[in-house]
Amino acid sequence: MANLQQLMQMGQQLQAKMSQLQEELAAREVSASAGGGMVTVTVDGKGTVRAVRIDPTVVDPADVEMLEDLVLAAVAEAQKKAQAQYEEEVRKAAGGLPIQLPGLL
C-alpha cells in the first residue's frame, strides 16, 4: 500500500512539473535562420511561429520560390530546435522515469 501511495505522489509531482514546464516553454523563444541569415524565424518553446524576419536583399519578385524555400527551411529548423529543447526538459522533469514524449507539433 505504501508503494502505491508513493507512486501516486510521484505522479502528482511529475504532473506539477509538466504543467510548470508547459508555462516556461510558452515563454521561451528559439530562433533559426536560413540562407546565411537572410531569413530568420523565431518560435516559442512549443514550436509556434512568433516572428519571421526577411532581409530585404533576398526579396526578388522574379525568384519567389527561393524565398519560400528559405522561409520553410528556417521554420523547420526553429521547430526542430524547440522540439529538442522540449524533449530535454521533459526528460529532466521526469527524473529518469520512463515516459512517452508526446509530439510537440
KOLGU-4560 file (N, C-alpha, C; in nm, 3 decimals, padded with zeros to 5 digits):
<recs>
<n_xx: 00.083 n_yy: -00.120 n_zz: 00.000 ca_xx: 00.000 ca_yy: 00.000 ca_zz: 00.000 c_xx: 00.086 c_yy: 00.125 c_zz: 00.000 mol: A seq: 1 type: MET>
<n_xx: 00.198 n_yy: 00.122 n_zz: 00.073 ca_xx: 00.287 ca_yy: 00.239 ca_zz: 00.078 c_xx: 00.347 c_yy: 00.265 c_zz: -00.059 mol: A seq: 2 type: ALA>
<n_xx: 00.379 n_yy: 00.159 n_zz: -00.135 ca_xx: 00.434 ca_yy: 00.177 ca_zz: -00.269 c_xx: 00.336 c_yy: 00.245 c_zz: -00.362 mol: A seq: 3 type: ASN>
<n_xx: 00.209 n_yy: 00.208 n_zz: -00.352 ca_xx: 00.107 ca_yy: 00.270 ca_zz: -00.435 c_xx: 00.093 c_yy: 00.417 c_zz: -00.401 mol: A seq: 4 type: LEU>
<n_xx: 00.097 n_yy: 00.448 n_zz: -00.274 ca_xx: 00.086 ca_yy: 00.588 ca_zz: -00.231 c_xx: 00.206 c_yy: 00.667 c_zz: -00.282 mol: A seq: 5 type: GLN>
<n_xx: 00.325 n_yy: 00.609 n_zz: -00.274 ca_xx: 00.445 ca_yy: 00.677 ca_zz: -00.324 c_xx: 00.435 c_yy: 00.699 c_zz: -00.474 mol: A seq: 6 type: GLN>
<n_xx: 00.388 n_yy: 00.600 n_zz: -00.544 ca_xx: 00.373 ca_yy: 00.610 ca_zz: -00.689 c_xx: 00.274 c_yy: 00.721 c_zz: -00.726 mol: A seq: 7 type: LEU>
<n_xx: 00.164 n_yy: 00.728 n_zz: -00.655 ca_xx: 00.065 ca_yy: 00.833 ca_zz: -00.679 c_xx: 00.125 c_yy: 00.971 c_zz: -00.650 mol: A seq: 8 type: MET>
<n_xx: 00.202 n_yy: 00.980 n_zz: -00.544 ca_xx: 00.265 ca_yy: 01.106 ca_zz: -00.508 c_xx: 00.367 c_yy: 01.149 c_zz: -00.615 mol: A seq: 9 type: GLN>
<n_xx: 00.443 n_yy: 01.052 n_zz: -00.667 ca_xx: 00.540 ca_yy: 01.082 ca_zz: -00.773 c_xx: 00.468 c_yy: 01.128 c_zz: -00.899 mol: A seq: 10 type: MET>
<n_xx: 00.355 n_yy: 01.066 n_zz: -00.929 ca_xx: 00.275 ca_yy: 01.106 ca_zz: -01.045 c_xx: 00.224 c_yy: 01.248 c_zz: -01.032 mol: A seq: 11 type: GLY>
<n_xx: 00.180 n_yy: 01.285 n_zz: -00.912 ca_xx: 00.131 ca_yy: 01.421 ca_zz: -00.889 c_xx: 00.245 c_yy: 01.522 c_zz: -00.902 mol: A seq: 12 type: GLN>
<n_xx: 00.363 n_yy: 01.486 n_zz: -00.851 ca_xx: 00.478 ca_yy: 01.575 ca_zz: -00.862 c_xx: 00.518 c_yy: 01.593 c_zz: -01.008 mol: A seq: 13 type: GLN>
<n_xx: 00.518 n_yy: 01.484 n_zz: -01.084 ca_xx: 00.551 ca_yy: 01.491 ca_zz: -01.226 c_xx: 00.449 c_yy: 01.576 c_zz: -01.301 mol: A seq: 14 type: LEU>
<n_xx: 00.323 n_yy: 01.561 n_zz: -01.267 ca_xx: 00.219 ca_yy: 01.640 ca_zz: -01.332 c_xx: 00.240 c_yy: 01.789 c_zz: -01.304 mol: A seq: 15 type: GLN>
<n_xx: 00.276 n_yy: 01.824 n_zz: -01.181 ca_xx: 00.301 ca_yy: 01.964 ca_zz: -01.146 c_xx: 00.423 c_yy: 02.017 c_zz: -01.222 mol: A seq: 16 type: ALA>
<n_xx: 00.528 n_yy: 01.935 n_zz: -01.232 ca_xx: 00.647 ca_yy: 01.977 ca_zz: -01.306 c_xx: 00.614 c_yy: 01.998 c_zz: -01.453 mol: A seq: 17 type: LYS>
<n_xx: 00.535 n_yy: 01.910 n_zz: -01.510 ca_xx: 00.500 ca_yy: 01.921 ca_zz: -01.651 c_xx: 00.415 c_yy: 02.045 c_zz: -01.677 mol: A seq: 18 type: MET>
<n_xx: 00.327 n_yy: 02.077 n_zz: -01.586 ca_xx: 00.245 ca_yy: 02.197 ca_zz: -01.600 c_xx: 00.333 c_yy: 02.322 c_zz: -01.598 mol: A seq: 19 type: SER>
<n_xx: 00.427 n_yy: 02.324 n_zz: -01.505 ca_xx: 00.520 ca_yy: 02.437 ca_zz: -01.496 c_xx: 00.607 c_yy: 02.443 c_zz: -01.622 mol: A seq: 20 type: GLN>
<n_xx: 00.650 n_yy: 02.329 n_zz: -01.671 ca_xx: 00.732 ca_yy: 02.323 ca_zz: -01.791 c_xx: 00.656 c_yy: 02.380 c_zz: -01.911 mol: A seq: 21 type: LEU>
<n_xx: 00.529 n_yy: 02.347 n_zz: -01.924 ca_xx: 00.448 ca_yy: 02.398 ca_zz: -02.035 c_xx: 00.443 c_yy: 02.551 c_zz: -02.031 mol: A seq: 22 type: GLN>
<n_xx: 00.429 n_yy: 02.608 n_zz: -01.913 ca_xx: 00.427 ca_yy: 02.754 ca_zz: -01.900 c_xx: 00.562 c_yy: 02.814 c_zz: -01.939 mol: A seq: 23 type: GLU>
<n_xx: 00.670 n_yy: 02.752 n_zz: -01.893 ca_xx: 00.803 ca_yy: 02.801 ca_zz: -01.926 c_xx: 00.830 c_yy: 02.792 c_zz: -02.076 mol: A seq: 24 type: GLU>
<n_xx: 00.787 n_yy: 02.682 n_zz: -02.138 ca_xx: 00.809 ca_yy: 02.666 ca_zz: -02.282 c_xx: 00.733 c_yy: 02.772 c_zz: -02.362 mol: A seq: 25 type: LEU>
<n_xx: 00.615 n_yy: 02.807 n_zz: -02.318 ca_xx: 00.536 ca_yy: 02.907 ca_zz: -02.389 c_xx: 00.607 c_yy: 03.042 c_zz: -02.389 mol: A seq: 26 type: ALA>
<n_xx: 00.686 n_yy: 03.070 n_zz: -02.286 ca_xx: 00.757 ca_yy: 03.197 ca_zz: -02.275 c_xx: 00.894 c_yy: 03.195 c_zz: -02.342 mol: A seq: 27 type: ALA>
<n_xx: 00.946 n_yy: 03.078 n_zz: -02.372 ca_xx: 01.080 ca_yy: 03.064 ca_zz: -02.430 c_xx: 01.077 c_yy: 03.096 c_zz: -02.579 mol: A seq: 28 type: ARG>
<n_xx: 01.187 n_yy: 03.151 n_zz: -02.630 ca_xx: 01.200 ca_yy: 03.178 ca_zz: -02.773 c_xx: 01.318 c_yy: 03.101 c_zz: -02.830 mol: A seq: 29 type: GLU>
<n_xx: 01.298 n_yy: 03.044 n_zz: -02.949 ca_xx: 01.402 ca_yy: 02.971 ca_zz: -03.019 c_xx: 01.406 c_yy: 03.027 c_zz: -03.161 mol: A seq: 30 type: VAL>
<n_xx: 01.526 n_yy: 03.062 n_zz: -03.209 ca_xx: 01.538 ca_yy: 03.118 ca_zz: -03.343 c_xx: 01.628 c_yy: 03.030 c_zz: -03.429 mol: A seq: 31 type: SER>
<n_xx: 01.602 n_yy: 03.034 n_zz: -03.559 ca_xx: 01.686 ca_yy: 02.965 ca_zz: -03.657 c_xx: 01.683 c_yy: 03.047 c_zz: -03.784 mol: A seq: 32 type: ALA>
<n_xx: 01.791 n_yy: 03.036 n_zz: -03.862 ca_xx: 01.796 ca_yy: 03.112 ca_zz: -03.986 c_xx: 01.832 c_yy: 03.020 c_zz: -04.103 mol: A seq: 33 type: SER>
<n_xx: 01.808 n_yy: 03.072 n_zz: -04.222 ca_xx: 01.841 ca_yy: 03.001 ca_zz: -04.345 c_xx: 01.900 c_yy: 03.102 c_zz: -04.443 mol: A seq: 34 type: ALA>
<n_xx: 01.974 n_yy: 03.050 n_zz: -04.538 ca_xx: 02.032 ca_yy: 03.137 ca_zz: -04.639 c_xx: 02.136 c_yy: 03.231 c_zz: -04.581 mol: A seq: 35 type: GLY>
<n_xx: 02.215 n_yy: 03.181 n_zz: -04.487 ca_xx: 02.318 ca_yy: 03.265 ca_zz: -04.427 c_xx: 02.263 c_yy: 03.381 c_zz: -04.348 mol: A seq: 36 type: GLY>
<n_xx: 02.145 n_yy: 03.364 n_zz: -04.291 ca_xx: 02.085 ca_yy: 03.468 ca_zz: -04.208 c_xx: 01.989 c_yy: 03.557 c_zz: -04.285 mol: A seq: 37 type: GLY>
<n_xx: 01.963 n_yy: 03.525 n_zz: -04.411 ca_xx: 01.870 ca_yy: 03.608 ca_zz: -04.489 c_xx: 01.727 c_yy: 03.596 c_zz: -04.439 mol: A seq: 38 type: MET>
<n_xx: 01.692 n_yy: 03.479 n_zz: -04.384 ca_xx: 01.560 ca_yy: 03.458 ca_zz: -04.326 c_xx: 01.579 c_yy: 03.402 c_zz: -04.186 mol: A seq: 39 type: VAL>
<n_xx: 01.519 n_yy: 03.467 n_zz: -04.089 ca_xx: 01.525 ca_yy: 03.421 ca_zz: -03.950 c_xx: 01.384 c_yy: 03.403 c_zz: -03.898 mol: A seq: 40 type: THR>
<n_xx: 01.360 n_yy: 03.288 n_zz: -03.835 ca_xx: 01.229 ca_yy: 03.256 ca_zz: -03.779 c_xx: 01.245 c_yy: 03.234 c_zz: -03.629 mol: A seq: 41 type: VAL>
<n_xx: 01.153 n_yy: 03.291 n_zz: -03.553 ca_xx: 01.151 ca_yy: 03.272 ca_zz: -03.408 c_xx: 01.023 c_yy: 03.199 c_zz: -03.372 mol: A seq: 42 type: THR>
<n_xx: 01.039 n_yy: 03.093 n_zz: -03.292 ca_xx: 00.924 ca_yy: 03.017 ca_zz: -03.244 c_xx: 00.927 c_yy: 03.019 c_zz: -03.092 mol: A seq: 43 type: VAL>
<n_xx: 00.812 n_yy: 02.988 n_zz: -03.031 ca_xx: 00.813 ca_yy: 02.972 ca_zz: -02.886 c_xx: 00.860 c_yy: 02.831 c_zz: -02.854 mol: A seq: 44 type: ASP>
<n_xx: 00.872 n_yy: 02.801 n_zz: -02.727 ca_xx: 00.922 ca_yy: 02.670 ca_zz: -02.686 c_xx: 00.833 c_yy: 02.555 c_zz: -02.724 mol: A seq: 45 type: GLY>
<n_xx: 00.712 n_yy: 02.584 n_zz: -02.770 ca_xx: 00.621 ca_yy: 02.479 ca_zz: -02.815 c_xx: 00.626 c_yy: 02.463 c_zz: -02.965 mol: A seq: 46 type: LYS>
<n_xx: 00.701 n_yy: 02.551 n_zz: -03.034 ca_xx: 00.716 ca_yy: 02.540 ca_zz: -03.178 c_xx: 00.624 c_yy: 02.630 c_zz: -03.259 mol: A seq: 47 type: GLY>
<n_xx: 00.544 n_yy: 02.711 n_zz: -03.193 ca_xx: 00.455 ca_yy: 02.802 ca_zz: -03.263 c_xx: 00.534 c_yy: 02.921 c_zz: -03.317 mol: A seq: 48 type: THR>
<n_xx: 00.521 n_yy: 02.949 n_zz: -03.446 ca_xx: 00.595 ca_yy: 03.059 ca_zz: -03.508 c_xx: 00.547 c_yy: 03.191 c_zz: -03.449 mol: A seq: 49 type: VAL>
<n_xx: 00.643 n_yy: 03.271 n_zz: -03.402 ca_xx: 00.612 ca_yy: 03.400 ca_zz: -03.341 c_xx: 00.661 c_yy: 03.517 c_zz: -03.425 mol: A seq: 50 type: ARG>
<n_xx: 00.768 n_yy: 03.497 n_zz: -03.505 ca_xx: 00.821 ca_yy: 03.606 ca_zz: -03.586 c_xx: 00.898 c_yy: 03.550 c_zz: -03.704 mol: A seq: 51 type: ALA>
<n_xx: 00.894 n_yy: 03.626 n_zz: -03.814 ca_xx: 00.972 ca_yy: 03.594 ca_zz: -03.933 c_xx: 01.040 c_yy: 03.724 c_zz: -03.976 mol: A seq: 52 type: VAL>
<n_xx: 01.172 n_yy: 03.717 n_zz: -03.991 ca_xx: 01.247 ca_yy: 03.834 ca_zz: -04.037 c_xx: 01.312 c_yy: 03.798 c_zz: -04.169 mol: A seq: 53 type: ARG>
<n_xx: 01.289 n_yy: 03.882 n_zz: -04.271 ca_xx: 01.344 ca_yy: 03.858 ca_zz: -04.404 c_xx: 01.431 c_yy: 03.976 c_zz: -04.442 mol: A seq: 54 type: ILE>
<n_xx: 01.555 n_yy: 03.949 n_zz: -04.476 ca_xx: 01.647 ca_yy: 04.052 ca_zz: -04.524 c_xx: 01.592 c_yy: 04.105 c_zz: -04.657 mol: A seq: 55 type: ASP>
<n_xx: 01.575 n_yy: 04.237 n_zz: -04.668 ca_xx: 01.518 ca_yy: 04.293 ca_zz: -04.791 c_xx: 01.595 c_yy: 04.257 c_zz: -04.918 mol: A seq: 56 type: PRO>
<n_xx: 01.723 n_yy: 04.227 n_zz: -04.905 ca_xx: 01.802 ca_yy: 04.195 ca_zz: -05.025 c_xx: 01.762 c_yy: 04.061 c_zz: -05.086 mol: A seq: 57 type: THR>
<n_xx: 01.694 n_yy: 03.976 n_zz: -05.011 ca_xx: 01.655 ca_yy: 03.845 ca_zz: -05.062 c_xx: 01.519 c_yy: 03.849 c_zz: -05.134 mol: A seq: 58 type: VAL>
<n_xx: 01.449 n_yy: 03.962 n_zz: -05.124 ca_xx: 01.318 ca_yy: 03.975 ca_zz: -05.186 c_xx: 01.338 c_yy: 04.008 c_zz: -05.334 mol: A seq: 59 type: VAL>
<n_xx: 01.312 n_yy: 03.909 n_zz: -05.417 ca_xx: 01.326 ca_yy: 03.922 ca_zz: -05.562 c_xx: 01.198 c_yy: 03.870 c_zz: -05.626 mol: A seq: 60 type: ASP>
<n_xx: 01.116 n_yy: 03.959 n_zz: -05.682 ca_xx: 00.989 ca_yy: 03.915 ca_zz: -05.741 c_xx: 01.007 c_yy: 03.809 c_zz: -05.849 mol: A seq: 61 type: PRO>
<n_xx: 01.124 n_yy: 03.802 n_zz: -05.908 ca_xx: 01.147 ca_yy: 03.703 ca_zz: -06.012 c_xx: 01.185 c_yy: 03.566 c_zz: -05.955 mol: A seq: 62 type: ALA>
<n_xx: 01.212 n_yy: 03.562 n_zz: -05.822 ca_xx: 01.254 ca_yy: 03.435 ca_zz: -05.761 c_xx: 01.185 c_yy: 03.414 c_zz: -05.626 mol: A seq: 63 type: ASP>
<n_xx: 01.054 n_yy: 03.416 n_zz: -05.628 ca_xx: 00.975 ca_yy: 03.397 ca_zz: -05.506 c_xx: 00.999 c_yy: 03.258 c_zz: -05.449 mol: A seq: 64 type: VAL>
<n_xx: 01.021 n_yy: 03.160 n_zz: -05.534 ca_xx: 01.040 ca_yy: 03.023 ca_zz: -05.490 c_xx: 01.159 c_yy: 03.010 c_zz: -05.395 mol: A seq: 65 type: GLU>
<n_xx: 01.269 n_yy: 03.081 n_zz: -05.421 ca_xx: 01.384 ca_yy: 03.075 ca_zz: -05.332 c_xx: 01.347 c_yy: 03.129 c_zz: -05.193 mol: A seq: 66 type: MET>
<n_xx: 01.274 n_yy: 03.240 n_zz: -05.190 ca_xx: 01.233 ca_yy: 03.298 ca_zz: -05.062 c_xx: 01.142 c_yy: 03.201 c_zz: -04.987 mol: A seq: 67 type: LEU>
<n_xx: 01.052 n_yy: 03.138 n_zz: -05.057 ca_xx: 00.963 ca_yy: 03.039 ca_zz: -04.994 c_xx: 01.045 c_yy: 02.925 c_zz: -04.934 mol: A seq: 68 type: GLU>
<n_xx: 01.144 n_yy: 02.878 n_zz: -05.009 ca_xx: 01.230 ca_yy: 02.770 ca_zz: -04.960 c_xx: 01.307 c_yy: 02.812 c_zz: -04.835 mol: A seq: 69 type: ASP>
<n_xx: 01.358 n_yy: 02.935 n_zz: -04.834 ca_xx: 01.433 ca_yy: 02.983 ca_zz: -04.719 c_xx: 01.344 c_yy: 02.994 c_zz: -04.596 mol: A seq: 70 type: LEU>
<n_xx: 01.223 n_yy: 03.046 n_zz: -04.614 ca_xx: 01.129 ca_yy: 03.057 ca_zz: -04.501 c_xx: 01.095 c_yy: 02.919 c_zz: -04.448 mol: A seq: 71 type: VAL>
<n_xx: 01.065 n_yy: 02.828 n_zz: -04.537 ca_xx: 01.032 ca_yy: 02.691 ca_zz: -04.496 c_xx: 01.148 c_yy: 02.626 c_zz: -04.419 mol: A seq: 72 type: LEU>
<n_xx: 01.269 n_yy: 02.643 n_zz: -04.470 ca_xx: 01.386 ca_yy: 02.585 ca_zz: -04.404 c_xx: 01.407 c_yy: 02.644 c_zz: -04.265 mol: A seq: 73 type: ALA>
<n_xx: 01.391 n_yy: 02.775 n_zz: -04.253 ca_xx: 01.409 ca_yy: 02.841 ca_zz: -04.123 c_xx: 01.302 c_yy: 02.798 c_zz: -04.023 mol: A seq: 74 type: ALA>
<n_xx: 01.178 n_yy: 02.787 n_zz: -04.068 ca_xx: 01.068 ca_yy: 02.741 ca_zz: -03.981 c_xx: 01.096 c_yy: 02.599 c_zz: -03.933 mol: A seq: 75 type: VAL>
<n_xx: 01.131 n_yy: 02.512 n_zz: -04.025 ca_xx: 01.157 ca_yy: 02.373 ca_zz: -03.989 c_xx: 01.271 c_yy: 02.362 c_zz: -03.888 mol: A seq: 76 type: ALA>
<n_xx: 01.378 n_yy: 02.437 n_zz: -03.908 ca_xx: 01.492 ca_yy: 02.431 ca_zz: -03.817 c_xx: 01.456 c_yy: 02.487 c_zz: -03.679 mol: A seq: 77 type: GLU>
<n_xx: 01.383 n_yy: 02.597 n_zz: -03.675 ca_xx: 01.342 ca_yy: 02.654 ca_zz: -03.546 c_xx: 01.252 c_yy: 02.557 c_zz: -03.471 mol: A seq: 78 type: ALA>
<n_xx: 01.158 n_yy: 02.493 n_zz: -03.541 ca_xx: 01.070 ca_yy: 02.397 ca_zz: -03.475 c_xx: 01.147 c_yy: 02.274 c_zz: -03.428 mol: A seq: 79 type: GLN>
<n_xx: 01.246 n_yy: 02.232 n_zz: -03.506 ca_xx: 01.329 ca_yy: 02.118 ca_zz: -03.466 c_xx: 01.406 c_yy: 02.150 c_zz: -03.338 mol: A seq: 80 type: LYS>
<n_xx: 01.461 n_yy: 02.271 n_zz: -03.329 ca_xx: 01.532 ca_yy: 02.314 ca_zz: -03.208 c_xx: 01.437 c_yy: 02.317 c_zz: -03.088 mol: A seq: 81 type: LYS>
<n_xx: 01.317 n_yy: 02.371 n_zz: -03.109 ca_xx: 01.219 ca_yy: 02.378 ca_zz: -03.000 c_xx: 01.182 c_yy: 02.237 c_zz: -02.954 mol: A seq: 82 type: ALA>
<n_xx: 01.164 n_yy: 02.145 n_zz: -03.047 ca_xx: 01.130 ca_yy: 02.006 ca_zz: -03.013 c_xx: 01.241 c_yy: 01.943 c_zz: -02.930 mol: A seq: 83 type: GLN>
<n_xx: 01.366 n_yy: 01.965 n_zz: -02.970 ca_xx: 01.480 ca_yy: 01.908 ca_zz: -02.896 c_xx: 01.486 c_yy: 01.963 c_zz: -02.754 mol: A seq: 84 type: ALA>
<n_xx: 01.463 n_yy: 02.093 n_zz: -02.740 ca_xx: 01.463 ca_yy: 02.153 ca_zz: -02.605 c_xx: 01.349 c_yy: 02.098 c_zz: -02.522 mol: A seq: 85 type: GLN>
<n_xx: 01.233 n_yy: 02.083 n_zz: -02.583 ca_xx: 01.117 ca_yy: 02.028 ca_zz: -02.513 c_xx: 01.146 c_yy: 01.889 c_zz: -02.460 mol: A seq: 86 type: TYR>
<n_xx: 01.200 n_yy: 01.804 n_zz: -02.548 ca_xx: 01.228 ca_yy: 01.667 ca_zz: -02.507 c_xx: 01.331 c_yy: 01.662 c_zz: -02.395 mol: A seq: 87 type: GLU>
<n_xx: 01.432 n_yy: 01.746 n_zz: -02.402 ca_xx: 01.534 ca_yy: 01.751 ca_zz: -02.297 c_xx: 01.472 c_yy: 01.795 c_zz: -02.164 mol: A seq: 88 type: GLU>
<n_xx: 01.388 n_yy: 01.896 n_zz: -02.168 ca_xx: 01.324 ca_yy: 01.946 ca_zz: -02.045 c_xx: 01.229 c_yy: 01.842 c_zz: -01.986 mol: A seq: 89 type: GLU>
<n_xx: 01.159 n_yy: 01.769 n_zz: -02.071 ca_xx: 01.068 ca_yy: 01.665 ca_zz: -02.021 c_xx: 01.148 c_yy: 01.554 c_zz: -01.953 mol: A seq: 90 type: VAL>
<n_xx: 01.260 n_yy: 01.516 n_zz: -02.013 ca_xx: 01.344 ca_yy: 01.413 ca_zz: -01.951 c_xx: 01.394 c_yy: 01.459 c_zz: -01.813 mol: A seq: 91 type: ARG>
<n_xx: 01.434 n_yy: 01.585 n_zz: -01.805 ca_xx: 01.480 ca_yy: 01.639 ca_zz: -01.676 c_xx: 01.366 c_yy: 01.636 c_zz: -01.574 mol: A seq: 92 type: LYS>
<n_xx: 01.248 n_yy: 01.681 n_zz: -01.617 ca_xx: 01.133 ca_yy: 01.686 ca_zz: -01.525 c_xx: 01.092 c_yy: 01.548 c_zz: -01.479 mol: A seq: 93 type: ALA>
<n_xx: 01.107 n_yy: 01.449 n_zz: -01.567 ca_xx: 01.065 ca_yy: 01.313 ca_zz: -01.533 c_xx: 01.162 c_yy: 01.247 c_zz: -01.436 mol: A seq: 94 type: ALA>
<n_xx: 01.280 n_yy: 01.303 n_zz: -01.423 ca_xx: 01.376 ca_yy: 01.248 ca_zz: -01.327 c_xx: 01.412 c_yy: 01.104 c_zz: -01.354 mol: A seq: 95 type: GLY>
<n_xx: 01.422 n_yy: 01.067 n_zz: -01.481 ca_xx: 01.462 ca_yy: 00.931 ca_zz: -01.515 c_xx: 01.348 c_yy: 00.832 c_zz: -01.528 mol: A seq: 96 type: GLY>
<n_xx: 01.225 n_yy: 00.875 n_zz: -01.502 ca_xx: 01.111 ca_yy: 00.784 ca_zz: -01.518 c_xx: 01.090 c_yy: 00.757 c_zz: -01.667 mol: A seq: 97 type: LEU>
<n_xx: 01.060 n_yy: 00.635 n_zz: -01.703 ca_xx: 01.036 ca_yy: 00.605 ca_zz: -01.844 c_xx: 00.897 c_yy: 00.654 c_zz: -01.886 mol: A seq: 98 type: PRO>
<n_xx: 00.894 n_yy: 00.766 n_zz: -01.958 ca_xx: 00.764 ca_yy: 00.820 ca_zz: -02.003 c_xx: 00.769 c_yy: 00.840 c_zz: -02.154 mol: A seq: 99 type: ILE>
<n_xx: 00.652 n_yy: 00.838 n_zz: -02.213 ca_xx: 00.640 ca_yy: 00.863 ca_zz: -02.356 c_xx: 00.637 c_yy: 01.013 c_zz: -02.378 mol: A seq: 100 type: GLN>
<n_xx: 00.712 n_yy: 01.061 n_zz: -02.479 ca_xx: 00.712 ca_yy: 01.203 ca_zz: -02.511 c_xx: 00.610 c_yy: 01.228 c_zz: -02.621 mol: A seq: 101 type: LEU>
<n_xx: 00.502 n_yy: 01.300 n_zz: -02.589 ca_xx: 00.404 ca_yy: 01.329 ca_zz: -02.694 c_xx: 00.464 c_yy: 01.425 c_zz: -02.795 mol: A seq: 102 type: PRO>
<n_xx: 00.417 n_yy: 01.420 n_zz: -02.917 ca_xx: 00.467 ca_yy: 01.508 ca_zz: -03.021 c_xx: 00.443 c_yy: 01.654 c_zz: -02.986 mol: A seq: 103 type: GLY>
<n_xx: 00.540 n_yy: 01.736 n_zz: -03.017 ca_xx: 00.527 ca_yy: 01.878 ca_zz: -02.986 c_xx: 00.443 c_yy: 01.950 c_zz: -03.089 mol: A seq: 104 type: LEU>
<n_xx: 00.465 n_yy: 01.914 n_zz: -03.213 ca_xx: 00.400 ca_yy: 01.988 ca_zz: -03.321 c_xx: 00.290 c_yy: 01.911 c_zz: -03.384 mol: A seq: 105 type: LEU>
</recs>
